[in-house]
Amino acid sequence: MIPDKKLKKRNIWTALGLLLFIVFLFIFTLFNIGVFDRPL
């Protein structure tokens, strides 16, 4: 099976996008917890 360079590139971009999304959600959740823990 010959590896498809276009498919591989797309897979890498998809993985990067998912990773960035997960990191964003993680930071956003931590920020929300920090905001909610502060007495208003």
SEFIZA-3560 file (N, C-alpha, C; in Angstrom, 3 decimals):
REM SEFIZA-3560
<numar><xx>0.855</xx><yy>-1.193</yy><zz>0.000</zz><atom>N</atom></numar>
<numar><xx>0.000</xx><yy>0.000</yy><zz>0.000</zz><atom>CA</atom></numar>
<numar><xx>0.896</xx><yy>1.251</yy><zz>0.000</zz><atom>C</atom></numar>
<numar><xx>0.696</xx><yy>2.097</yy><zz>-1.001</zz><atom>N</atom></numar>
<numar><xx>1.492</xx><yy>3.322</yy><zz>-1.112</zz><atom>CA</atom></numar>
<numar><xx>0.874</xx><yy>4.400</yy><zz>-0.213</zz><atom>C</atom></numar>
<numar><xx>1.658</xx><yy>4.971</yy><zz>0.709</zz><atom>N</atom></numar>
<numar><xx>1.103</xx><yy>6.024</yy><zz>1.574</zz><atom>CA</atom></numar>
<numar><xx>0.755</xx><yy>7.276</yy><zz>0.783</zz><atom>C</atom></numar>
<numar><xx>-0.435</xx><yy>7.782</yy><zz>1.014</zz><atom>N</atom></numar>
<numar><xx>-0.891</xx><yy>8.983</yy><zz>0.305</zz><atom>CA</atom></numar>
<numar><xx>-0.428</xx><yy>10.218</yy><zz>1.078</zz><atom>C</atom></numar>
<numar><xx>0.404</xx><yy>11.027</yy><zz>0.441</zz><atom>N</atom></numar>
<numar><xx>0.946</xx><yy>12.208</yy><zz>1.130</zz><atom>CA</atom></numar>
<numar><xx>-0.162</xx><yy>13.203</yy><zz>1.485</zz><atom>C</atom></numar>
<numar><xx>-1.114</xx><yy>13.363</yy><zz>0.586</zz><atom>N</atom></numar>
<numar><xx>-2.208</xx><yy>14.311</yy><zz>0.837</zz><atom>CA</atom></numar>
<numar><xx>-3.021</xx><yy>13.872</yy><zz>2.058</zz><atom>C</atom></numar>
<numar><xx>-3.323</xx><yy>12.562</yy><zz>2.124</zz><atom>N</atom></numar>
<numar><xx>-4.107</xx><yy>12.037</yy><zz>3.236</zz><atom>CA</atom></numar>
<numar><xx>-3.332</xx><yy>12.186</yy><zz>4.540</zz><atom>C</atom></numar>
<numar><xx>-2.025</xx><yy>11.900</yy><zz>4.482</zz><atom>N</atom></numar>
<numar><xx>-1.191</xx><yy>11.993</yy><zz>5.681</zz><atom>CA</atom></numar>
<numar><xx>-1.162</xx><yy>13.437</yy><zz>6.194</zz><atom>C</atom></numar>
<numar><xx>-1.020</xx><yy>14.384</yy><zz>5.267</zz><atom>N</atom></numar>
<numar><xx>-0.984</xx><yy>15.793</yy><zz>5.646</zz><atom>CA</atom></numar>
<numar><xx>-2.306</xx><yy>16.187</yy><zz>6.305</zz><atom>C</atom></numar>
<numar><xx>-3.410</xx><yy>15.740</yy><zz>5.717</zz><atom>N</atom></numar>
<numar><xx>-4.723</xx><yy>16.071</yy><zz>6.273</zz><atom>CA</atom></numar>
<numar><xx>-4.877</xx><yy>15.466</yy><zz>7.669</zz><atom>C</atom></numar>
<numar><xx>-4.385</xx><yy>14.228</yy><zz>7.829</zz><atom>N</atom></numar>
<numar><xx>-4.476</xx><yy>13.573</yy><zz>9.138</zz><atom>CA</atom></numar>
<numar><xx>-3.679</xx><yy>14.342</yy><zz>10.181</zz><atom>C</atom></numar>
<numar><xx>-2.503</xx><yy>14.837</yy><zz>9.797</zz><atom>N</atom></numar>
<numar><xx>-1.667</xx><yy>15.602</yy><zz>10.722</zz><atom>CA</atom></numar>
<numar><xx>-2.392</xx><yy>16.884</yy><zz>11.127</zz><atom>C</atom></numar>
<numar><xx>-2.984</xx><yy>17.568</yy><zz>10.149</zz><atom>N</atom></numar>
<numar><xx>-3.706</xx><yy>18.818</yy><zz>10.450</zz><atom>CA</atom></numar>
<numar><xx>-4.911</xx><yy>18.541</yy><zz>11.353</zz><atom>C</atom></numar>
<numar><xx>-5.591</xx><yy>17.415</yy><zz>11.110</zz><atom>N</atom></numar>
<numar><xx>-6.748</xx><yy>17.059</yy><zz>11.943</zz><atom>CA</atom></numar>
<numar><xx>-6.305</xx><yy>16.797</yy><zz>13.373</zz><atom>C</atom></numar>
<numar><xx>-5.186</xx><yy>16.074</yy><zz>13.515</zz><atom>N</atom></numar>
<numar><xx>-4.657</xx><yy>15.770</yy><zz>14.849</zz><atom>CA</atom></numar>
<numar><xx>-4.256</xx><yy>17.062</yy><zz>15.563</zz><atom>C</atom></numar>
<numar><xx>-3.599</xx><yy>17.974</yy><zz>14.841</zz><atom>N</atom></numar>
<numar><xx>-3.191</xx><yy>19.256</yy><zz>15.438</zz><atom>CA</atom></numar>
<numar><xx>-4.419</xx><yy>20.057</yy><zz>15.873</zz><atom>C</atom></numar>
<numar><xx>-5.431</xx><yy>20.070</yy><zz>15.027</zz><atom>N</atom></numar>
<numar><xx>-6.653</xx><yy>20.800</yy><zz>15.345</zz><atom>CA</atom></numar>
<numar><xx>-7.327</xx><yy>20.248</yy><zz>16.594</zz><atom>C</atom></numar>
<numar><xx>-7.405</xx><yy>18.909</yy><zz>16.679</zz><atom>N</atom></numar>
<numar><xx>-8.012</xx><yy>18.282</yy><zz>17.847</zz><atom>CA</atom></numar>
<numar><xx>-7.211</xx><yy>18.597</yy><zz>19.099</zz><atom>C</atom></numar>
<numar><xx>-5.879</xx><yy>18.524</yy><zz>18.986</zz><atom>N</atom></numar>
<numar><xx>-5.008</xx><yy>18.796</yy><zz>20.128</zz><atom>CA</atom></numar>
<numar><xx>-5.206</xx><yy>20.233</yy><zz>20.624</zz><atom>C</atom></numar>
<numar><xx>-5.237</xx><yy>21.183</yy><zz>19.662</zz><atom>N</atom></numar>
<numar><xx>-5.435</xx><yy>22.586</yy><zz>20.033</zz><atom>CA</atom></numar>
<numar><xx>-6.794</xx><yy>22.780</yy><zz>20.699</zz><atom>C</atom></numar>
<numar><xx>-7.808</xx><yy>22.096</yy><zz>20.159</zz><atom>N</atom></numar>
<numar><xx>-9.161</xx><yy>22.212</yy><zz>20.703</zz><atom>CA</atom></numar>
<numar><xx>-9.216</xx><yy>21.689</yy><zz>22.137</zz><atom>C</atom></numar>
<numar><xx>-8.557</xx><yy>20.534</yy><zz>22.387</zz><atom>N</atom></numar>
<numar><xx>-8.533</xx><yy>19.933</yy><zz>23.722</zz><atom>CA</atom></numar>
<numar><xx>-7.818</xx><yy>20.861</yy><zz>24.700</zz><atom>C</atom></numar>
<numar><xx>-6.676</xx><yy>21.419</yy><zz>24.267</zz><atom>N</atom></numar>
<numar><xx>-5.921</xx><yy>22.337</yy><zz>25.130</zz><atom>CA</atom></numar>
<numar><xx>-6.767</xx><yy>23.578</yy><zz>25.444</zz><atom>C</atom></numar>
<numar><xx>-7.456</xx><yy>24.086</yy><zz>24.418</zz><atom>N</atom></numar>
<numar><xx>-8.309</xx><yy>25.266</yy><zz>24.609</zz><atom>CA</atom></numar>
<numar><xx>-9.414</xx><yy>24.975</yy><zz>25.627</zz><atom>C</atom></numar>
<numar><xx>-10.073</xx><yy>23.813</yy><zz>25.487</zz><atom>N</atom></numar>
<numar><xx>-11.138</xx><yy>23.443</yy><zz>26.421</zz><atom>CA</atom></numar>
<numar><xx>-10.587</xx><yy>23.302</yy><zz>27.834</zz><atom>C</atom></numar>
<numar><xx>-9.394</xx><yy>22.697</yy><zz>27.948</zz><atom>N</atom></numar>
<numar><xx>-8.764</xx><yy>22.489</yy><zz>29.254</zz><atom>CA</atom></numar>
<numar><xx>-8.496</xx><yy>23.825</yy><zz>29.941</zz><atom>C</atom></numar>
<numar><xx>-7.892</xx><yy>24.764</yy><zz>29.203</zz><atom>N</atom></numar>
<numar><xx>-7.580</xx><yy>26.086</yy><zz>29.764</zz><atom>CA</atom></numar>
<numar><xx>-8.868</xx><yy>26.839</yy><zz>30.096</zz><atom>C</atom></numar>
<numar><xx>-9.858</xx><yy>26.745</yy><zz>29.194</zz><atom>N</atom></numar>
<numar><xx>-11.130</xx><yy>27.431</yy><zz>29.401</zz><atom>CA</atom></numar>
<numar><xx>-11.824</xx><yy>26.912</yy><zz>30.664</zz><atom>C</atom></numar>
<numar><xx>-11.777</xx><yy>25.584</yy><zz>30.869</zz><atom>N</atom></numar>
<numar><xx>-12.391</xx><yy>24.977</yy><zz>32.059</zz><atom>CA</atom></numar>
<numar><xx>-11.679</xx><yy>25.443</yy><zz>33.319</zz><atom>C</atom></numar>
<numar><xx>-10.338</xx><yy>25.449</yy><zz>33.295</zz><atom>N</atom></numar>
<numar><xx>-9.566</xx><yy>25.903</yy><zz>34.453</zz><atom>CA</atom></numar>
<numar><xx>-9.903</xx><yy>27.363</yy><zz>34.759</zz><atom>C</atom></numar>
<numar><xx>-10.014</xx><yy>28.175</yy><zz>33.710</zz><atom>N</atom></numar>
<numar><xx>-10.338</xx><yy>29.597</yy><zz>33.877</zz><atom>CA</atom></numar>
<numar><xx>-11.716</xx><yy>29.751</yy><zz>34.525</zz><atom>C</atom></numar>
<numar><xx>-12.691</xx><yy>28.965</yy><zz>34.039</zz><atom>N</atom></numar>
<numar><xx>-14.051</xx><yy>29.036</yy><zz>34.582</zz><atom>CA</atom></numar>
<numar><xx>-14.079</xx><yy>28.621</yy><zz>36.044</zz><atom>C</atom></numar>
<numar><xx>-13.347</xx><yy>27.544</yy><zz>36.382</zz><atom>N</atom></numar>
<numar><xx>-13.300</xx><yy>27.075</yy><zz>37.770</zz><atom>CA</atom></numar>
<numar><xx>-12.684</xx><yy>28.163</yy><zz>38.644</zz><atom>C</atom></numar>
<numar><xx>-11.609</xx><yy>28.786</yy><zz>38.156</zz><atom>N</atom></numar>
<numar><xx>-10.950</xx><yy>29.858</yy><zz>38.900</zz><atom>CA</atom></numar>
<numar><xx>-11.896</xx><yy>31.029</yy><zz>39.120</zz><atom>C</atom></numar>
<numar><xx>-12.683</xx><yy>31.367</yy><zz>38.101</zz><atom>N</atom></numar>
<numar><xx>-13.619</xx><yy>32.487</yy><zz>38.206</zz><atom>CA</atom></numar>
<numar><xx>-14.723</xx><yy>32.149</yy><zz>39.205</zz><atom>C</atom></numar>
<numar><xx>-15.235</xx><yy>30.907</yy><zz>39.128</zz><atom>N</atom></numar>
<numar><xx>-16.353</xx><yy>30.525</yy><zz>39.989</zz><atom>CA</atom></numar>
<numar><xx>-15.907</xx><yy>30.344</yy><zz>41.439</zz><atom>C</atom></numar>
<numar><xx>-14.614</xx><yy>30.021</yy><zz>41.653</zz><atom>N</atom></numar>
<numar><xx>-14.131</xx><yy>29.814</yy><zz>43.012</zz><atom>CA</atom></numar>
<numar><xx>-13.913</xx><yy>31.148</yy><zz>43.746</zz><atom>C</atom></numar>
<numar><xx>-13.757</xx><yy>32.224</yy><zz>42.998</zz><atom>N</atom></numar>
<numar><xx>-13.541</xx><yy>33.520</yy><zz>43.634</zz><atom>CA</atom></numar>
<numar><xx>-14.862</xx><yy>34.054</yy><zz>44.216</zz><atom>C</atom></numar>
<numar><xx>-14.818</xx><yy>34.573</yy><zz>45.398</zz><atom>N</atom></numar>
<numar><xx>-16.036</xx><yy>35.181</yy><zz>45.961</zz><atom>CA</atom></numar>
<numar><xx>-16.355</xx><yy>36.488</yy><zz>45.230</zz><atom>C</atom></numar>
<numar><xx>-17.563</xx><yy>36.605</yy><zz>44.736</zz><atom>N</atom></numar>
<numar><xx>-17.950</xx><yy>37.817</yy><zz>43.988</zz><atom>CA</atom></numar>
<numar><xx>-18.512</xx><yy>38.857</yy><zz>44.953</zz><atom>C</atom></numar>
//
